[in-house]
């Protein structure tokens, strides 16, 4: 179950990274183009991606601690 949760958070983090890449390279915001700029949905997606990124930081450090033991 935990592995599924970790994969889900990683998927959201990758989606966020792809969106930032599109913004940086092409000035194209995929999330806002899908859900609309004035909608609350982009903010919800950004919040989910941010939380997943923080969770992945915790997983990363936990992984380092586990390998060092």
Phi, psi and omega in degrees: 000318180295323180296321178296317178299316180296320179294321179297316179295323178294321178299314179297323179294320178294319176302317178297319179295319178296318179298316178295324176297317178297321178295314183292318184274323189236003183053042181236118180262104184296318182297313180291329178288331178281320188250350181092145183290321186276354183281158175281343184300318177301320179296321178294316178298316179298320179295316179297315179297318179297316178297318179296323176298317178295320177298319180294329175298316177298318178297319180299311181292325176296321179296319179295318179296321181294321181287335181278347182276000000 
